[in-house]
């Protein structure tokens, strides 16, 4: 019983600390702005995301063009048939 209670208290304290650090980081960013390292990291993430999106778009374009269905002139034509009764 005490182990479970200790776990719950520890979990609550851990979540409170994480929330507090997140709040302080946000407050620091609002008051002092982003540091150069944070700006550079954000720009690199954005550039990588853009490159990934472009690569995915090209792959999608290539796969859709290579999977086109080719129909012959006979496909889709109506063909008369006779039913053979035995």
C-alpha positions as CSV (number, residue, x, y, z in Angstrom):
1,X,0.0,0.0,0.0
2,X,2.8,2.4,0.9
3,X,4.6,1.6,-2.4
4,X,1.6,2.6,-4.4
5,X,1.1,5.8,-2.3
6,X,4.7,6.6,-2.7
7,X,4.5,6.1,-6.5
8,X,1.4,8.4,-6.7
9,X,3.2,11.1,-4.7
10,X,6.4,10.8,-6.7
11,X,4.4,11.0,-10.0
12,X,2.6,14.1,-8.9
13,X,5.9,15.8,-7.8
14,X,7.5,14.8,-11.1
15,X,4.6,16.2,-13.1
16,X,4.7,19.4,-11.1
17,X,8.4,19.9,-11.7
18,X,8.0,19.3,-15.4
19,X,5.1,21.8,-15.6
20,X,7.1,24.4,-13.6
21,X,10.2,24.1,-15.9
22,X,8.0,24.3,-18.9
23,X,6.4,27.5,-17.6
24,X,9.8,29.0,-16.7
25,X,11.1,28.2,-20.2
26,X,8.1,29.8,-21.8
27,X,8.3,32.9,-19.6
28,X,12.0,33.2,-20.4
29,X,11.3,33.0,-24.1
30,X,8.6,35.7,-23.8
31,X,10.7,38.1,-21.8
32,X,14.1,37.6,-23.4
33,X,13.4,36.1,-26.8
34,X,15.0,33.0,-28.4
35,X,18.7,32.4,-28.2
36,X,20.8,32.1,-31.3
37,X,21.1,28.3,-30.8
38,X,17.3,27.9,-30.5
39,X,16.8,30.0,-33.7
40,X,19.3,27.9,-35.6
41,X,17.9,24.6,-34.4
42,X,14.3,25.8,-35.3
43,X,15.6,26.8,-38.8
44,X,17.3,23.5,-39.3
45,X,14.2,21.5,-38.3
46,X,12.1,23.6,-40.7
47,X,14.6,23.0,-43.5
48,X,14.7,19.3,-42.9
49,X,10.9,19.2,-42.8
50,X,10.7,21.1,-46.1
51,X,13.3,18.8,-47.7
52,X,11.4,15.7,-46.5
53,X,8.1,17.1,-47.8
54,X,9.6,17.7,-51.2
55,X,11.2,14.3,-51.3
56,X,7.8,12.7,-50.4
57,X,6.0,14.7,-53.0
58,X,8.5,13.6,-55.7
59,X,8.2,9.9,-54.6
60,X,4.4,10.1,-54.7
61,X,4.5,11.7,-58.1
62,X,6.8,9.0,-59.4
63,X,4.8,6.1,-58.0
64,X,1.5,7.5,-59.3
65,X,2.8,8.0,-62.8
66,X,4.4,4.5,-62.9
67,X,1.1,2.9,-61.7
68,X,-1.1,4.2,-64.5
69,X,-3.4,1.7,-66.0
70,X,-3.0,1.2,-69.7
71,X,-6.1,0.1,-71.5
72,X,-6.1,-1.4,-75.0
73,X,-8.7,-0.5,-77.5
74,X,-10.6,-3.8,-76.9
75,X,-10.9,-3.2,-73.2
76,X,-14.4,-2.0,-72.3
77,X,-15.9,-3.0,-75.7
78,X,-19.2,-4.8,-75.7
79,X,-18.9,-8.3,-77.0
80,X,-21.9,-10.3,-78.1
81,X,-22.1,-13.8,-76.7
82,X,-24.3,-16.8,-76.9
83,X,-25.2,-18.9,-73.9
84,X,-24.7,-22.6,-74.5
85,X,-27.3,-24.8,-72.9
86,X,-26.4,-28.4,-72.3
